Amino acid sequence: MQTIENINKTIEKNMAVMVYFSAPTCNVCHALKPKLLEALDANFDDFKVESVDISKSEEIAPHFNVFAIPTILIFLDGKEFIRKSRNMSVDEVIRETKRPYEIMKK
């Protein structure tokens, strides 16, 4: 089972992490996630993904100040760089992540 501690460890131990918040009742969440995962794989060497089902782990979303789904948080080098909720495009997420990611990799 996912915990705040597990997610924080993943963020600490990996250079690039996306935390994806969704719920089983969210159709947009289910349509967006595979597209995001595919784009991350295609554009970045090493990106860890943590998926949080807010219906199962109710304490995690408020801990990260997430109150809408889908929401993604992108952490680079342990710091939150990008936060997107509801209306987002995959291209927009990749474009905004690419430059800081490239700088961190050097």
Backbone as JSON, one array per atom type, in Angstrom:
{
  "sequence": "MQTIENINKTIEKNMAVMVYFSAPTCNVCHALKPKLLEALDANFDDFKVESVDISKSEEIAPHFNVFAIPTILIFLDGKEFIRKSRNMSVDEVIRETKRPYEIMKK",
  "N": [[0.84, -1.2, 0.0], [0.41, 2.24, -0.69], [2.14, 4.96, 0.81], [2.64, 8.18, 2.37], [5.25, 8.36, 3.22], [6.57, 6.44, 1.6], [6.28, 7.61, -0.94], [7.66, 10.0, -0.54], [10.24, 8.95, -0.13], [10.76, 7.89, -2.68], [10.82, 10.27, -4.13], [13.04, 11.49, -2.94], [15.13, 9.7, -3.59], [15.32, 9.58, -6.35], [16.13, 11.29, -9.39], [14.19, 12.35, -11.11], [10.74, 12.5, -10.77], [7.34, 11.73, -11.22], [4.3, 12.31, -9.7], [1.2, 10.98, -9.85], [-2.07, 11.75, -9.45], [-5.2, 10.26, -9.13], [-8.49, 8.78, -9.59], [-10.7, 5.94, -9.51], [-13.19, 6.63, -10.6], [-12.73, 8.63, -12.38], [-12.79, 9.5, -15.6], [-11.21, 11.08, -17.31], [-8.75, 10.91, -16.04], [-8.04, 8.22, -16.55], [-7.79, 8.23, -19.3], [-5.75, 10.05, -19.75], [-3.44, 9.17, -18.35], [-2.02, 6.86, -19.63], [-1.09, 8.14, -21.94], [0.56, 10.15, -20.92], [2.52, 8.57, -19.61], [3.65, 7.22, -21.79], [4.71, 9.4, -23.21], [6.58, 10.36, -21.34], [8.36, 8.17, -21.27], [9.28, 8.27, -23.91], [10.63, 10.7, -24.02], [12.39, 11.08, -21.88], [15.17, 9.74, -20.09], [15.18, 8.61, -17.51], [12.68, 8.39, -15.47], [10.74, 8.22, -12.7], [7.55, 7.02, -11.74], [4.89, 7.6, -9.6], [1.78, 6.45, -8.78], [-1.19, 7.61, -7.43], [-4.09, 6.57, -6.04], [-6.71, 8.3, -5.07], [-8.97, 7.45, -3.79], [-8.27, 5.23, -2.35], [-6.04, 5.92, -0.85], [-6.48, 8.19, 1.09], [-5.23, 10.14, 2.67], [-2.94, 11.02, 1.38], [-3.22, 12.83, -0.86], [-4.15, 15.38, 0.33], [-1.86, 15.89, 1.86], [0.0, 16.6, -0.06], [-1.17, 18.88, -0.94], [-3.19, 18.54, -2.9], [-6.2, 18.79, -4.48], [-7.87, 18.27, -6.57], [-8.63, 16.16, -9.37], [-7.61, 14.85, -12.56], [-4.32, 15.24, -11.16], [-0.97, 16.18, -11.58], [2.26, 16.04, -10.19], [5.48, 17.1, -10.66], [8.64, 16.29, -9.72], [11.93, 17.35, -9.56], [15.14, 16.53, -8.79], [14.37, 16.32, -6.11], [12.76, 18.52, -5.65], [9.67, 20.23, -6.09], [8.71, 20.96, -9.32], [6.76, 21.23, -11.27], [3.25, 21.55, -11.36], [0.21, 20.41, -12.24], [-3.25, 20.49, -12.86], [-6.36, 18.98, -13.7], [-7.16, 20.39, -16.54], [-4.87, 19.78, -18.84], [-2.27, 19.41, -21.22], [-0.49, 16.74, -22.75], [1.73, 17.42, -24.29], [2.32, 19.97, -23.33], [3.1, 19.4, -20.66], [5.4, 17.85, -21.13], [7.0, 19.67, -22.56], [7.37, 21.73, -20.64], [8.8, 20.35, -18.75], [11.1, 19.44, -19.95], [13.38, 21.27, -20.28], [14.31, 22.02, -17.55], [14.85, 19.37, -16.73], [16.87, 18.52, -18.5], [18.91, 20.3, -17.73], [19.36, 19.41, -15.12], [20.35, 16.87, -15.58], [22.91, 17.24, -16.45]],
  "CA": [[0.0, 0.0, 0.0], [1.16, 3.48, -0.79], [2.12, 5.87, 1.95], [3.34, 9.44, 2.18], [6.67, 8.06, 3.43], [7.08, 5.76, 0.39], [6.37, 8.58, -2.03], [8.76, 10.91, -0.21], [11.49, 8.22, -0.38], [10.94, 7.85, -4.12], [11.21, 11.63, -4.54], [14.41, 11.73, -2.45], [16.12, 8.79, -4.17], [15.35, 9.65, -7.81], [16.28, 12.65, -9.9], [12.95, 12.81, -11.74], [9.59, 11.73, -10.32], [6.0, 12.28, -11.42], [3.27, 11.73, -8.84], [-0.04, 11.1, -10.61], [-3.24, 11.57, -8.58], [-6.41, 9.95, -9.9], [-9.49, 7.96, -8.91], [-11.36, 5.02, -10.45], [-14.37, 7.23, -11.22], [-12.3, 9.76, -13.22], [-12.51, 9.06, -16.97], [-10.07, 11.86, -17.84], [-7.55, 10.32, -15.43], [-7.71, 6.97, -17.23], [-7.39, 8.53, -20.68], [-4.52, 10.84, -19.73], [-2.27, 8.49, -17.77], [-1.16, 6.12, -20.58], [-0.45, 9.09, -22.85], [1.66, 10.77, -20.16], [3.57, 7.57, -19.4], [4.29, 7.01, -23.09], [5.5, 10.61, -23.52], [7.74, 10.37, -20.43], [9.3, 7.15, -21.76], [9.85, 8.69, -25.18], [11.39, 11.95, -23.92], [13.3, 11.13, -20.74], [15.87, 8.49, -19.81], [14.94, 8.02, -16.2], [11.6, 9.1, -14.78], [9.94, 7.33, -11.87], [6.16, 7.45, -11.63], [4.1, 7.12, -8.47], [0.36, 6.67, -9.02], [-1.95, 7.65, -6.18], [-5.55, 6.45, -6.14], [-7.15, 9.07, -3.9], [-10.06, 6.74, -3.1], [-7.66, 4.23, -1.47], [-5.06, 6.57, 0.03], [-7.11, 9.5, 1.25], [-4.39, 11.12, 3.36], [-1.79, 11.43, 0.56], [-3.52, 14.03, -1.66], [-4.08, 16.62, 1.12], [-0.47, 16.11, 2.28], [0.66, 17.28, -1.17], [-2.07, 19.98, -1.33], [-3.89, 18.17, -4.13], [-7.64, 18.77, -4.19], [-8.6, 18.02, -7.81], [-8.01, 15.11, -10.17], [-6.24, 14.38, -12.33], [-3.26, 16.2, -10.85], [0.39, 15.64, -11.62], [3.34, 16.81, -9.58], [6.77, 16.64, -11.16], [9.74, 16.63, -8.84], [13.27, 17.19, -10.12], [16.15, 16.66, -7.74], [13.71, 16.45, -4.82], [11.96, 19.75, -5.53], [8.51, 20.3, -7.0], [8.93, 21.89, -10.42], [5.55, 21.42, -12.06], [1.99, 21.11, -10.77], [-0.87, 20.6, -13.22], [-4.51, 19.85, -12.49], [-7.5, 18.94, -14.62], [-6.93, 20.66, -17.97], [-3.45, 19.84, -19.2], [-1.95, 18.61, -22.4], [0.73, 15.97, -22.6], [2.8, 18.22, -24.9], [2.62, 21.06, -22.39], [3.84, 18.82, -19.55], [6.73, 17.46, -21.62], [7.72, 20.9, -22.9], [7.76, 22.43, -19.41], [9.71, 19.5, -17.98], [12.31, 19.12, -20.71], [14.53, 22.14, -20.02], [14.91, 21.77, -16.23], [15.34, 18.0, -16.68], [18.15, 18.51, -19.2], [19.88, 21.0, -16.91], [19.67, 18.56, -13.96], [21.09, 15.69, -16.03], [24.32, 17.59, -16.76]],
  "C": [[0.88, 1.25, 0.0], [1.02, 4.34, 0.45], [2.85, 7.16, 1.58], [4.84, 9.19, 2.28], [7.28, 7.41, 2.2], [7.25, 6.74, -0.76], [7.52, 9.54, -1.78], [10.12, 10.24, -0.44], [11.78, 8.16, -1.88], [11.43, 9.2, -4.63], [12.66, 11.92, -4.13], [15.45, 10.94, -3.22], [16.26, 8.9, -5.69], [15.41, 11.09, -8.29], [14.95, 13.2, -10.44], [11.8, 11.89, -11.34], [8.3, 12.48, -10.69], [5.07, 11.54, -10.46], [1.94, 12.04, -9.51], [-1.22, 10.77, -9.69], [-4.47, 11.34, -9.43], [-7.37, 9.17, -9.0], [-10.17, 7.07, -9.94], [-12.54, 5.64, -11.2], [-14.01, 8.35, -12.2], [-11.91, 9.27, -14.62], [-11.33, 9.79, -17.59], [-8.76, 11.28, -17.32], [-7.09, 9.09, -16.21], [-7.27, 7.2, -18.67], [-6.02, 9.21, -20.72], [-3.29, 10.03, -19.32], [-1.44, 7.72, -18.79], [-0.44, 7.05, -21.56], [0.74, 9.77, -22.17], [2.82, 9.8, -19.99], [4.35, 7.32, -20.69], [5.19, 8.19, -23.44], [6.73, 10.71, -22.61], [8.79, 9.38, -20.91], [10.02, 7.61, -23.03], [10.81, 9.88, -25.04], [12.46, 11.99, -22.83], [13.89, 9.75, -20.46], [15.35, 7.81, -18.54], [13.91, 8.85, -15.44], [10.8, 8.08, -13.99], [8.53, 7.9, -11.77], [5.51, 6.78, -10.42], [2.64, 7.45, -8.78], [-0.39, 6.59, -7.7], [-3.44, 7.61, -6.5], [-6.11, 7.13, -4.89], [-8.31, 8.4, -3.16], [-9.51, 5.69, -2.13], [-6.73, 4.87, -0.44], [-5.49, 8.01, 0.25], [-6.24, 10.55, 1.9], [-3.27, 11.68, 2.48], [-2.08, 12.73, -0.2], [-3.48, 15.31, -0.82], [-2.64, 16.93, 1.6], [0.3, 16.89, 1.21], [-0.16, 18.47, -1.69], [-2.72, 19.75, -2.69], [-5.36, 18.01, -3.78], [-8.51, 18.58, -5.43], [-7.88, 16.89, -8.55], [-8.42, 15.27, -11.63], [-5.31, 15.55, -11.97], [-1.93, 15.48, -10.99], [1.32, 16.61, -10.91], [4.62, 16.23, -10.15], [7.85, 17.21, -10.26], [11.05, 16.37, -9.57], [14.26, 17.48, -9.01], [15.51, 16.96, -6.38], [12.83, 17.67, -4.64], [10.81, 19.73, -6.53], [8.76, 21.37, -8.05], [7.63, 22.22, -11.15], [4.37, 20.83, -11.3], [0.91, 21.44, -11.79], [-2.1, 19.85, -12.72], [-5.52, 19.99, -13.61], [-7.12, 19.16, -16.07], [-5.45, 20.82, -18.25], [-3.26, 19.02, -20.46], [-0.63, 17.89, -22.14], [1.92, 16.77, -23.14], [3.26, 19.33, -23.97], [3.46, 20.54, -21.22], [5.26, 18.48, -19.98], [7.57, 18.7, -21.9], [8.23, 21.62, -21.64], [8.76, 21.64, -18.57], [11.08, 19.38, -18.64], [13.53, 19.96, -20.31], [15.12, 21.93, -18.62], [15.48, 20.36, -16.09], [16.73, 17.92, -17.33], [19.24, 19.18, -18.39], [20.31, 20.12, -15.73], [20.54, 17.38, -14.36], [22.58, 15.99, -16.24], [25.21, 17.53, -15.55]]
}
